[in-house]
Amino acid sequence: MKHGDFTELAKFYSARPGYSERVLRVLGSYIGCYKENFKFADVGAGTGKLSKNLLDIGLKGICVEPNDAMREEGIKELSNYGDSIKWMSGSAENTNVEDTSVDWIFMASSFHWTDHKLALKEFHRVLKPGGFFTALWNPRDIDKSTINKEVEEIIYKIVPNLKRVSSGSKKNMDDIEEKLLSTEYFDDLIFCEASHIEIMDKERYLQVWRSVNDVQVQAGPDKFKIIMSEIEKLVEKIDKIEIPYKTRAWTVRAK
């Protein structure tokens, strides 16, 4: 497995949590997302976790995903939403979306995989004048959960030099504001975050960990099996697992 290759992980993505509805509604109110013909684009959409949240609050849009396996899973996951969502093959650097055709672009837990300057240039092309781009992540709130802390201890005991790529935690996001404002295309940055809780059974919790790319790549298959075995032991006698998450979102406006 390689960094950023989710082909083998797509089948586990349905277990992942969604994003904070409070964050999406606050940002939507700021942006004015309920006007007529408003359209979002979820770029690097994966299996459509964020898009489902956006559809559930009444928006319509496009999912853009480069990985065939992820896109196929997403089409199945969102099949009940009909014409409110359509899927396209494309990447952040080349979305294949028409010029000035969407009001709000998202990258959910995926902006860190991009060539950010090329991606921002592409988003500026796709957005209507004054449109918005939001990069958001959904990290576990480690400090508010004993299980989260214990899992962290397991992982770093087995892979002590692990460097998270995609967790979205504060220690990994030092340069996000600098990146978002690094081009001539966007300004007017705002930040929003909110906690939310996901309740899972054991199997779903394990599936979430099986979907994590950066830990698997850095651990390698043998050590990752050990990690998963230790997590299984940790949750063996727990029927329902309450996991706190914190959606963290950075939004900029197109110049």
C-alpha positions, 0 to 999 in steps of 0.5 A: 500500500502507498500513501494516498492509495485507497483502492484496498480501503474503499470497502471499509469506508462506510464505517467512517463517521460523518462530519459535524452538522453544526460546523456545516450549518454555521458555514452554510449560513455564513456562505448563504448556501440555501439560495436558488441553484446553489451547488457544491463540489466535494473534491476527493470525495472518497465514498461520499461521507461529507456529501451525505452530510451536505445532502442531508442538510438540503444541498445539491452537488457533485462528487469528484473522486480519482479512485475508481474503487472509492467512487464505485462505493460512493455511487452505491452509498448515495444511490438514494439521493437521486439527481441531487448528487452526481459523480465524476472522475477527477482530482483536485488538480484537474477536477473536470468540472466546468468553469465558474459552475459551483458555489462551494468546494470542499475537500474533506480529509484530503487536501493534504494529499494535493499539490496545494497551489495547483489545486487552489488554482483549479478551484478558483477556475471552477468557482463562481466569482466570490465562491468559497473553498473549505478544507476540513478534517474530522480527527478523533478527540483523543483527550476526551476518550480513554479508548482513543488514548489507549489506541494511541499508546498501542500504535506508537508503541509498535511504530514509535516513529509514526508521523500522522499525515491525515489526522487533522489534529492541531499538531499536524495542521500548523501550515494549513492557513499558510497554504490556503493563503499562499496563492493569488486566488483566495483570501478572507480565511475563517476557521470553525470547529465543533465536537461531535460523538459517534457511537459504534459497535466493535466491528464498525470501530475496527473497520474504521481503523482498517480504513486508515491509510497513513498508519498502514503504510508506515507500519507495514502489513506485519506491524499493522496486523499486530496493531489491529490485534491489540485494538481487537483485544482492547474492545473485546468486551465492549458492546458500544463504543462512544468516540468523540470527534472534532470537525475542524474546517478552514474556509477561504473566499475566491478573489 
